[in-house]
Amino acid sequence: MAAAAAVNSMKQAFVVVVILAGIGAGVYYMRRSTAEAESNTPGAAATPGGRRAGGGGGGFGGGGFGGFGGGFGGPRLPMSVELGAVKRADMAEHMTVVGNLIGAATVEAVPKVAGRLDSISVRLGDRVKRGQMLAKIEDRELLEQVRQAQAAYEVSAATIRQREADLRLAQTNLDRSKNLYERQLIPKQTLDDTDARYQAAAAQLDLAKAQHSQADARLDELKINVANTVITSPVNGFIGKRTLDPGAWVTPNSALLSVVDISLVRLVANIIEKDLRRISAGQRADVEVDAYPSETFRGRIARISPVLDPATRTAQIEVEIENSTFRLKPGMYARVNFTVEQRNNTLVVPANALVDVQGSRGVFQPNGDTAKFKPVKVGLSDEKLVEVSEGLSEGERIVTTGAAALREGDKIILPGQRQGGDRAGGGPGRGGRQNGGGRGRSGPS
C-alpha cells in the first residue's frame, strides 16, 4: 500500500511540473508578442524609462525568458568581419608529382678474369673518373703464363725462319733438277722426287706460320688477361656500393663496386590519364627536396611513355634535373611541380572569401550593415587566391575573414565600427528591459 501511494504521489508531482511548464511557456510567448507589437508601434522606441524589445522582468521573470528567446529563437547576432577587394594578379595552376631521385646511370664494376682480389683503391663515396683504377686482382700466375707464351712465340718464330731456309734449299734443288732433266741428264723420277721435297718444305713453312700465329694469339690473350686484373671505372661518377673485400675469390660474374653517375638525376612518376594532355616533353619542372627546403632545382620533362598502364590508367614520365654541384643524391624524396596553365592580369579574390551556399559558389559583399551573397564563376586557384572569371569587377568589396560563417542577410560589423544600439545579452536593466537582461524589475510603462 505504501509503495502504491508513493507511485501516485510521483505521478501527481509530474503532472504539476508539466502544467507549470505550459503556463510558463504561454506567459513567455504572450509577453514576446506584446513586446514585438510595441516595437512596431510608432513612438514605441525605447526611452530612458521605457521598455526595450525582449523586455525585462516583472511578474513571472520575463527578463529571463526574453534573453532565452533572443539567444535561440530570435535573430542571429551581428558578426565582425574583415573586407577585401577584387584585384588583378597573375595566376598559375600547378600539378605536383612525387618520387625518389635516381642517378643518370648506375653501373656495376665487375672483373673480366677470375682470380683472388688483391686490393681495392677506392672507398664509398669517392668520386672517380672513367678508366680510373678501382681494384686489382692477383696476377702472378698470369704473368708466368705470359712468360711461357712469350717463349712459345719466339720458338715458333725461329721455326718459321728454319722452314723458310728449308724452302729456299728445296727451291734451289728443284731448279737444278729441272735444268738437268731438260738436258736429259737425270730421269723423270729424280725430278719428281725433288719437286715433292719442295712441296713438303713449303707445307712445313705454312704450318710453322700457323703455329706462330697461334702462339701470337695466345700471348696477346694472356697480356689482355693481365691488363684485366686492373678493374677500372666504366663511367664518371661516385662509388655508391662496395660488396667485396681484398682476399675474396672473384669471377667475371662478381660485382665488386657500383659507380653512380649523378651529374644528372632523374625522377620517374605516374601521371593520370586526364592530365596527360596538360604536359609535354621538354616542359619545365621545379623540383624541391627536404634536404634543401628553401631551394628549387630546375628540371625538364625528358620523356613521356606512349602507353598507359591498363590497371592504373596512368603513364610514366621521366624528369631530368641538372646536378652539376652533386647536391642532389639518388634516393632523395622529391616533389616536382609543373605549371599546367597560366593567366596574367586576371581578377582574383582571397581564397577565404569563397563560400558555397546551397550548391552555388560565390562571395559575400557588404550591403549596408548586412551580408549579401553573390554567385561567381571561378577559374584557377592556389593556396591564397582564386580567379574569378564572372560575377565581380575590379575594386568591388567582399567579405574575407568571417565569410564562412555568414548567411544571406546576416548583420555584420565592419572593421573600425562598434556595434550600436542594445547589445544582446546585456546586463540587468533597472529602468527598462534589455534583450536577455537578467532579473529586470517591473519597469514603468
C-alpha positions in Angstrom: 0.0 0.0 0.0 2.8 2.4 0.9 4.5 1.7 -2.5 1.3 2.4 -4.4 0.9 5.7 -2.5 4.4 6.7 -3.4 3.8 6.0 -7.1 0.6 8.1 -7.1 2.5 10.9 -5.4 5.2 10.9 -8.1 2.6 10.9 -10.8 0.9 13.9 -9.3 4.2 15.8 -9.0 5.0 15.1 -12.6 1.6 16.4 -13.7 2.1 19.6 -11.7 5.5 20.2 -13.3 4.0 19.8 -16.8 1.2 22.2 -16.1 3.6 24.8 -14.7 5.9 24.5 -17.7 2.9 25.0 -20.0 1.8 28.1 -18.1 5.4 29.5 -18.2 5.6 28.9 -22.0 2.3 30.6 -22.5 3.3 33.7 -20.5 6.6 33.8 -22.4 5.1 33.9 -25.8 2.4 36.3 -24.7 4.9 38.8 -23.4 7.1 38.3 -26.5 4.2 39.0 -28.8 3.3 42.1 -26.8 6.9 43.4 -27.0 7.1 42.9 -30.8 3.8 44.7 -31.2 5.0 47.6 -29.1 8.3 47.8 -31.1 6.3 48.0 -34.3 4.1 50.8 -33.0 5.1 54.4 -33.9 6.7 56.1 -31.0 7.4 52.8 -29.3 11.1 53.2 -29.4 12.9 52.7 -26.1 13.3 55.7 -23.8 15.3 56.1 -20.7 12.2 54.9 -18.7 10.5 52.8 -21.3 10.6 49.2 -22.4 13.1 47.7 -24.9 12.5 44.7 -27.2 12.6 41.5 -25.4 11.6 43.3 -22.2 12.9 42.7 -18.7 11.4 41.1 -15.7 8.2 41.8 -13.9 5.8 39.3 -12.6 6.9 35.9 -13.9 10.5 37.0 -14.6 10.0 37.9 -18.2 13.6 39.2 -18.5 15.0 35.7 -18.2 12.7 34.3 -20.9 13.3 37.3 -23.1 17.1 36.6 -23.0 16.5 32.9 -23.8 14.3 33.9 -26.7 16.7 36.3 -28.2 19.6 33.9 -27.9 17.9 30.9 -29.5 14.6 31.9 -31.2 15.4 35.4 -32.2 17.6 36.9 -35.0 21.3 36.0 -35.4 23.8 38.2 -33.6 25.9 40.6 -35.8 29.3 39.2 -36.7 32.6 41.0 -37.0 34.1 40.5 -40.5 37.0 41.8 -42.5 36.8 43.1 -46.0 39.0 42.7 -49.1 38.8 44.0 -52.7 38.7 42.3 -56.0 42.1 42.9 -57.6 44.2 41.7 -60.6 47.1 39.3 -60.4 48.9 36.7 -62.4 47.6 33.2 -61.7 49.1 29.8 -62.5 47.8 26.3 -61.9 50.4 23.7 -60.9 50.5 20.0 -60.8 52.7 18.1 -58.4 54.2 14.6 -58.6 56.4 12.9 -56.0 59.0 10.2 -56.1 62.6 9.2 -55.4 65.5 10.6 -57.3 67.7 8.1 -59.2 71.1 8.6 -60.9 71.6 9.1 -64.6 73.4 5.8 -64.6 74.3 3.1 -62.1 77.0 0.7 -63.4 78.5 -2.3 -61.6 82.3 -2.7 -61.8 82.9 -6.4 -62.4 86.2 -8.2 -63.1 86.8 -9.7 -66.6 89.0 -12.5 -65.3 88.8 -14.9 -62.3 91.3 -14.6 -59.5 91.9 -13.5 -55.9 91.2 -9.9 -55.2 94.4 -8.2 -54.2 93.4 -4.7 -53.4 90.7 -2.0 -53.6 91.9 1.5 -54.1 88.7 3.5 -53.5 86.2 4.0 -50.7 82.4 4.5 -50.5 81.5 8.0 -51.8 84.8 8.6 -53.6 84.5 10.5 -56.9 86.0 8.6 -59.8 86.6 9.2 -63.5 86.1 6.8 -66.3 89.1 4.5 -66.7 90.4 5.1 -63.2 91.7 2.0 -61.3 89.3 0.8 -58.7 90.7 -2.6 -57.7 93.4 -5.1 -58.6 93.4 -8.9 -58.9 96.5 -11.0 -58.2 98.4 -11.5 -61.5 101.5 -13.7 -60.6 100.1 -16.8 -62.2 99.0 -14.9 -65.3 102.5 -13.2 -65.6 104.1 -16.7 -65.5 101.7 -17.8 -68.3 102.7 -14.8 -70.3 106.4 -15.7 -70.0 105.7 -19.2 -71.2 103.6 -17.9 -74.1 106.3 -15.5 -75.0 108.8 -18.3 -75.2 106.5 -20.4 -77.3 106.0 -17.4 -79.6 109.8 -17.0 -80.0 110.2 -20.7 -80.7 107.5 -20.5 -83.4 109.2 -17.5 -84.9 112.5 -19.5 -85.1 110.7 -22.4 -86.6 109.5 -20.2 -89.4 113.0 -19.0 -90.1 114.2 -22.6 -90.3 111.3 -23.6 -92.6 112.0 -20.7 -94.8 115.6 -21.8 -95.2 114.5 -25.4 -96.0 112.2 -24.0 -98.6 114.9 -22.0 -100.3 117.1 -25.1 -100.4 114.3 -27.1 -101.9 113.7 -24.4 -104.5 117.4 -24.5 -105.5 117.4 -28.3 -105.8 114.2 -28.2 -107.8 115.6 -25.6 -110.2 118.8 -27.7 -110.7 116.8 -30.9 -111.3 114.7 -29.2 -113.9 117.8 -28.0 -115.8 119.4 -31.5 -115.7 116.2 -33.1 -116.8 115.9 -30.7 -119.8 119.4 -31.7 -120.7 118.3 -35.4 -120.3 121.0 -36.0 -117.6 118.5 -37.3 -115.0 115.4 -39.4 -115.2 111.9 -38.0 -114.7 111.7 -39.9 -111.4 114.5 -37.8 -109.9 112.8 -34.6 -111.0 109.5 -35.7 -109.4 111.3 -36.5 -106.1 112.9 -33.1 -106.0 109.6 -31.4 -106.7 107.9 -33.4 -103.9 110.6 -32.3 -101.4 110.0 -28.7 -102.4 106.3 -29.1 -101.8 106.9 -30.6 -98.4 109.2 -27.7 -97.5 106.5 -25.2 -98.5 103.9 -27.0 -96.4 106.2 -27.1 -93.4 106.7 -23.3 -93.7 102.9 -22.8 -93.8 102.5 -25.0 -90.7 105.2 -23.0 -88.9 103.5 -19.8 -89.8 100.1 -21.0 -88.5 101.7 -22.2 -85.2 103.4 -18.8 -84.9 100.1 -17.1 -85.4 98.6 -19.3 -82.7 101.4 -18.6 -80.3 101.0 -14.9 -81.0 97.2 -15.0 -80.3 97.8 -16.9 -77.0 100.4 -14.3 -76.0 98.0 -11.5 -76.8 95.2 -13.2 -74.8 97.4 -13.6 -71.7 98.5 -10.0 -71.9 94.9 -8.9 -72.1 94.1 -11.0 -69.0 97.0 -9.4 -67.2 95.6 -6.0 -68.1 92.2 -7.1 -67.0 93.4 -7.8 -63.5 93.1 -4.0 -63.1 89.4 -3.1 -62.6 88.6 0.4 -63.8 85.6 2.6 -63.5 83.2 2.3 -66.5 81.8 5.9 -66.1 82.4 9.2 -64.3 80.6 9.2 -61.0 80.8 8.2 -57.4 81.3 4.9 -55.6 77.8 4.0 -54.5 78.3 0.5 -53.1 81.1 -1.9 -52.2 80.3 -5.6 -51.9 83.7 -7.5 -51.6 87.0 -7.1 -49.7 90.6 -8.0 -50.6 91.3 -11.7 -50.4 87.9 -12.8 -51.9 87.8 -15.0 -54.9 86.1 -13.2 -57.8 84.8 -14.3 -61.2 83.5 -12.4 -64.2 80.0 -12.5 -62.5 81.2 -10.9 -59.2 80.1 -7.3 -58.7 82.8 -5.6 -56.7 81.6 -1.9 -56.7 78.8 0.2 -58.1 79.6 3.5 -59.7 76.7 6.1 -59.9 76.7 9.0 -62.3 74.8 11.8 -60.6 75.8 14.7 -62.9 72.2 14.3 -63.9 69.4 12.9 -61.7 66.1 11.6 -62.8 62.6 11.1 -61.3 60.1 8.6 -62.7 56.5 9.4 -61.8 53.0 8.3 -62.9 50.5 10.8 -64.4 46.8 10.0 -64.6 45.2 9.8 -68.0 43.2 13.1 -67.8 46.3 15.1 -67.0 48.5 13.9 -69.9 47.1 16.5 -72.3 48.4 19.2 -69.9 52.1 18.3 -70.1 54.6 17.8 -72.9 58.2 16.7 -73.3 60.7 19.5 -72.7 58.3 21.3 -70.3 60.0 23.0 -67.3 59.8 21.3 -63.9 60.6 22.8 -60.5 62.0 20.3 -58.0 62.0 20.5 -54.2 63.7 18.2 -51.8 63.5 18.1 -48.0 67.3 18.4 -47.7 67.2 22.0 -49.2 63.8 23.3 -48.1 64.4 26.9 -49.3 65.7 26.0 -52.8 64.1 25.0 -56.0 66.1 23.0 -58.6 65.2 23.3 -62.3 64.5 20.3 -64.4 62.5 19.3 -67.5 60.2 16.5 -68.7 62.6 14.4 -70.7 60.3 11.5 -71.8 56.6 10.6 -71.6 55.6 7.0 -72.0 53.4 6.4 -75.1 51.4 3.7 -73.4 49.2 3.6 -70.2 49.1 1.0 -67.5 45.6 -0.5 -68.1 45.3 -1.3 -64.3 46.0 2.2 -63.0 45.2 4.3 -66.1 48.5 6.2 -65.7 51.5 6.8 -67.9 55.1 7.1 -66.7 57.0 10.3 -67.2 60.7 10.9 -66.7 62.0 14.2 -65.3 65.7 15.1 -65.6 67.4 17.6 -63.3 70.9 19.0 -63.9 73.1 18.3 -60.9 76.5 19.7 -61.6 77.0 20.6 -58.0 76.2 17.0 -57.0 74.0 18.1 -54.1 71.0 16.0 -55.2 71.5 12.4 -54.2 69.8 9.3 -55.6 67.2 8.1 -53.2 66.1 11.6 -52.0 62.4 12.1 -51.9 61.4 14.9 -54.3 58.4 16.9 -55.2 58.2 18.0 -58.8 55.9 20.9 -59.8 54.7 21.7 -63.3 52.9 24.8 -64.4 50.0 23.4 -66.5 48.0 26.6 -67.0 48.8 30.3 -66.5 46.8 33.6 -66.9 48.2 37.1 -66.4 46.4 40.1 -65.0 43.2 38.3 -64.2 40.6 39.1 -61.5 41.2 37.3 -58.2 39.8 37.2 -54.7 41.3 35.8 -51.5 40.7 32.1 -51.1 39.0 32.5 -47.7 36.4 34.8 -49.4 34.9 32.0 -51.5 31.9 30.1 -49.9 29.3 27.6 -51.0 25.7 28.5 -50.5 23.1 25.9 -51.5 25.4 24.4 -54.1 26.4 27.8 -55.6 29.9 29.2 -55.2 30.2 32.9 -54.5 31.2 35.6 -52.1 29.5 37.8 -49.5 29.5 41.5 -50.1 28.6 44.3 -47.6 25.2 45.8 -48.2 25.0 48.5 -45.6 25.2 46.5 -42.3 24.1 43.2 -43.8 25.8 40.5 -45.9 24.6 39.8 -49.4 25.6 36.7 -51.2 26.8 37.0 -54.9 27.4 33.9 -57.1 30.6 33.9 -59.1 32.3 31.7 -61.6 35.8 30.7 -60.6 38.9 29.6 -62.6 42.4 28.9 -61.5 43.3 28.7 -57.8 46.2 28.3 -55.5 46.6 28.3 -51.7 45.9 32.1 -51.3 44.0 33.3 -54.4 41.1 32.2 -56.6 40.5 33.5 -60.1 37.0 35.0 -60.7 36.0 34.8 -64.4 32.4 36.1 -63.9 30.3 37.9 -61.4 32.7 40.6 -60.0 34.5 43.6 -61.1 37.9 45.0 -60.1 37.7 47.0 -56.9 34.5 45.6 -55.5 34.5 45.0 -51.8 34.0 41.4 -50.5 34.0 39.7 -47.1 37.1 37.7 -46.4 37.6 36.7 -42.8 34.3 35.5 -41.4 32.7 34.7 -44.7 32.4 31.0 -44.0 30.1 31.6 -41.0 27.7 34.1 -42.7 24.2 33.6 -44.1 22.3 35.7 -46.5 21.1 38.9 -44.7 23.2 38.4 -41.6 24.1 41.6 -39.7 27.8 42.4 -40.0 30.2 44.6 -38.1 32.7 46.2 -40.4 36.3 46.9 -39.3 36.5 50.1 -37.2 32.9 50.0 -36.3 31.3 49.3 -32.9 28.1 47.6 -32.5 25.4 50.2 -32.0 22.2 50.1 -30.0 21.3 47.5 -27.5 23.7 44.6 -27.1 22.3 41.1 -26.9 22.6 39.6 -23.5 23.2 42.9 -21.8 23.4 43.5 -18.0 20.4 44.0 -15.8 18.1 46.9 -16.7 17.0 49.0 -13.9 14.7 51.4 -15.7 13.8 49.2 -18.6 14.1 45.7 -20.0 17.0 44.7 -22.1 17.2 41.9 -24.6 18.0 38.9 -22.4 18.7 41.2 -19.4 18.9 39.3 -16.1 16.4 39.9 -13.4 14.6 43.1 -14.6 12.3 44.8 -12.2 8.7 45.7 -13.2 9.5 48.8 -15.2 7.4 51.7 -15.7 5.2 51.9 -18.8 
